[in-house]
Amino acid sequence: MYFYLYDSFLNNKKYTSILAKIENRLIDLGINGKIEKLSVLKSAQEVVEDNIKSGADTIVAVGNEATFAKIVPLVAKQNGITLGFIPVVENAIAKFLGIPLGEKACDILSSRLIERIDLGKANDFYFFSELNIPESKDLTLECNGGHFRINSTNHSNIIQICNLTYTPLKREVGSRKFCDPRDGLLEAIFTPTTSFLGRSRLDLNKRSVFPIRKIKIKSSNSLSLIADGETVIKTPVLVQVAPKKLKLIVGKERKF
């Protein structure tokens, strides 16, 4: 049974027409289901859990990339639930998954091409794409159970723990591409910044990439890490890969 979760911004009247087209197409395809809109009165977690208890086995996030990022960790905590996505505005996640906008996304749902993909897990929080670590002089990263340690002596490094990336790193080892959400690994990515004409910019030529399964992030002072651009997680943080954790409906034009 399908359940469709609309983000709150879709209450704006400018989305009325596109939502009507989506709902009509879902009926045509025979995959219509209960619809509920997010609001301040009820959390997304409550909405998802209540509908799973009522028999929903496919949760469809309708909205933008922030909508998708909010729903991923909620679905990941449930057993046997599949996640779908109907984007109503252009976004990187939809392109990565090979899902077109609006009513055309309904055909992707109907085709039901499912990939089991890895997620990152930061303490008890699951993330889809990446965990961003702010600049710090006293940052320590213990990788793969403490077998090697990285101390950030250069606090101008931009550090990410990556499960997947929407922009290719253009680097491979043998036949393995980095940041593949099906390889059972995460990547710790260090990108130094340089100053040019008074402006800071990334030095991609000096980027370093470390494949990992587990990493502990510690600092003397509490740091706020950002998961998928949405959720703040305070150090210390244990980050690890959760292999094949998410059942996700994708399109044939997906980028992985």
N, C-alpha and C positions, 0 to 999 in steps of 0.2 A: 504494500500500500504506500502510495506517495503522499508526502506532506510537504507543502510549500511555505517557506518562511520568508516573508517580505521584510526588507529593511524599512526603518521608520521614514527615511527620506522619500520613499515612494508615495507617501501621503500627498506630496505636492501634485497639484492638478496637471502639471505638464506631463506626468507619467501615466495619466488615465488611459490615453489611447493605446500606448504600447502594452500596458498591462491587460487591456481588453483583448488585444490581438494574441498575446501569450495565452490567456485563459481559453480563448476560442480554439487555438491550435492544440492545446492539451486535451480538450474535449474531443476534437477530431481524431486525435491519435489514441484516445482511450486511456490516457494516463493522468487524467485530472484527479485531484484529491483535495483534502482539506487545506485551506489557506488561512494563515494567521500573520498579522503584522506585529513587528516589534514595537514596544512602547515602554514608557517609563514605569508603567504599572506592573509589568511582568518581565523578568529577566529572560534572556535567550536560553539560558540553561533550563529554567523551569518549562519553557515552551517546548523545547526539544524533548526533555525527559517525559513530560506529560503525553506527548503524541506517540512516543515510542511505546509507552505503557498501553496506549490505545490501539497499538498494532501497526504503526508505521514502520516500514523496513527500509525506506528510501527517504532521506531528508534532502530537500532541494533548497539551497540558498539563492534567493532572488535579490539582486542588487548590484553592488560593486565589489572591488577587491577587499575592502574593509569588511563587508558582509561575510565574504568567504572566509577571511582570516578569523572572524569571530566564531564561526560555526565549526571549523575544522577540529579544534580541541574538544568540543562538546561531543561530536560524532566519534572521535577517536577513543573516547572513554567507554563507548558502548560496544557490545559484541554483536557482530553480524550485520551492522547497519551500513548502508551504502550512501555516499554523498554525491549529490548532483549540484550543478551550478547553472543558473540562467542570468547572464550579465545583461544589464540594461544600459550600461555606459561602457565606453572603450576602457579596457584595462589590461595590464600585462599578464595577469593570471589567466584570463580567458584565452588570450592568444597562445600562451604556453600550453594550455590544455586542449587547444584546437576547438574551442567552443565559440561559435558566432554570436552576435548580439540578438537580443529580443526573441521573437517567435521562432527564428531559425534554430535557436538553441534547443527548442522542444524536440526537434528531430534527432538531435544528439542523445537526448534523454531516452527517446523511444528506441533508438538503436541499441542502447544499453551495452556499449563497449566498456568493460570494467578493467581497470588496472589496479593492482595492489601495490601501493607505493610506501616507501619509508617516510617516517616523520622524525624530527628531532624532538627530544624530550629534555626540558630544562627544569630540574627538580620534578614537580608533578605536572608541569604544563607542557602540552604538545604544541610544536610549531611546524608550519608547513615549509617555509622557505629558509629564513635565516634569523640568527640572533646577532644583534649588533652590540659591540662592547665599546664603551666610551674611552677616550684617551685617559691614561693614568700612569703615574711614575712608579707605582708600587704593585703592579699587576703580576700575578703568577698563574701560569696555566700548567697543570699536571695532566699529561696526555696518556691515554690508554693504561689507566691504573697506576700512574706514577712512574712508568718505565722511562719516560723522558719529560723534562721540565723546560718550560719556556718562560724566561723573565723578560718583560717588556722594558728594556733599557731605553728604547727610543719611544717616548710617549706621543710622538707625532704619527705613529702607526694607526691606521684604521684597521680594526680587527673584526672579523665576522666568523661565525660558525655557520656553515652553509650546508643545507640539505639539498637544495636546488637553486639554480640561478636563472633569471630570465635573459641575461646577457652572457653568451658563451665566454669561457675563460681562454679559449683557443690554446688549450694545452691538454696533452694526453700522455699516459704512460702505457706503452704497448697498445692494446686495443681498448683500454679503459678511459672514458672521459671523466673529468672531474665534475662534481656536483650532479651526479646522476641519481635521481630519487629511487632507483631500484637496485643499487649496488651494495646495500647494507653498510654504507659508510657515510660519515660526515666529513667536511673539510674545514680546517682552520685556515683562514685566509688573512695574510698580513699585507697591507698595502701602504707603503710609506707616502707621506705627503711632502711636497717641496714648495718653496715659495718662489713665485715668479711675478715680477712687477708688483710686489706687495700683496699678491693674492696667493692663497693656498690651493694647490691642486694635487690630484692623485698621480703618483709615479707608477703607472701600470707595468712598466718594463722591469721594475724591481719587486714586483709582487711575489710573495712566497706562499706556497700551498702545501698543507700537511694533511694527508688522509688520516682520519681518526675514527674510533668507535666510541670513545669515552674521553671526556675532558673535565677537569675540575678547575673552576675559575675562582681565585681568591684575591683579596686585596685587604690592606690594613684598614682602609676606610670603606664604608659601604658604597658600592657602585650600583647604578641602575642600568640594567641591560634591557634592551628593547627586542621583543620577539615579534616578527612579522609586522613591524611598524605600529603595533597596537598595544601589547601587554608589557608592563614593566615588571622585571624580576630582579630582586636584590641579591648581591653576593653575600655569602658564598653560594655558588651554583654548580651543581653536577649536571653536565650535559652529556647525553648519550643518544645513540641512534636507536629507533624503534622500528626494526625491519618489517616491511609489509604490513604496517599498522592500519593503513587507511584504504578502504575500498572506494574507488573514485570513478565516476562515469566520465569518460574522455572522448574526444573526437579523433577521427583518423588523421587530422592535420596537427596532432600534438607534437611538441618539440622534444620529446624524449622517447 
